[in-house]
Amino acid sequence: MAKNITALAFSTLFIASLLTGCATTTSQVATPEKYIIDSETYQASGKSQRIKTIVLHYTVSNNARSLKTLTTGQVSAHYLVLDSNDNKIYNLVPESERAWHAGNGGFAGRTILNDTSIGIEIVNSGIQPKYRQALKNGKLDYHPYEHYVEFDELQIKKVGQLVQDLAKRYDISPKNIIGHADLAPTRKIDPGAKFPWQRLYIDYGIGAWYDEFDKQFFTNQDEFTAATIPEIKQAFRDYGYQINDSDEWDKASRDVIYAFQLHFKPQQPTGEMDLETYAILKALNNKYADRDDFY
Ligand SMILES: [Zn+2]
């Protein structure tokens, strides 16, 4: 009985399909269940990590206030290094998600840094409170080295280990391990002059640092005295800094010099261009000539 009905249904269907052509046959293809992703059969070779940059910050705040701001506010970071006597580092945002730490700015051709970076906040007061007013009053353009607050030894050790691990996992180019000031020099000065970039380079092999030999070589050249402002600005651009193309050292351009000095000449950050700063910049460009991939 069941067999007869099936046979009848089939023959009716056959006749119907003869009458109406293709339209009826397509309606007979079984609708597949939900699609499946096959990630084993084929693989592309053109690919790279999404995370390209590590950005270091200081919080200008104590442990409790930093935690509150970074966990409940509109700013965040992937990692927080408190000023505490233990071996913990707090992971506040998963590495696969965006943390809101970089804001406007750019470095090495990338602008929306929150999309492609890991942010690390370190609890540190930044500028000592007694000096903060000097800048606000306009008595001072830039804070000297002495105005910044030291980092705790344990914090540096934690940051060194963490950045070493991240740089390795994401294969981050040395010059893309930067401070907030490097990507936003007109707005930010963190992690400041007392953040020991050179030590991290020596002790943990992370970040960029110039070779002394190259610096001496460029110091002895006459290039600096002959260099025009556009040429010097181009050297900043070659390294990765965003700098305007005006033909003068206006405030925005001096902010870039200051950010660079905080990083690479931290004991004398002045915001003024000088031979040593230029020699360091040329030495860095000489050592890190490689360009990123932008595909
Ligand atoms: Zn910052």
Residues whose N, C-alpha, C, O or C-beta is under 5 A from the ligand:
A	BS01	ZN	H57 Y58 H101 H180 D190
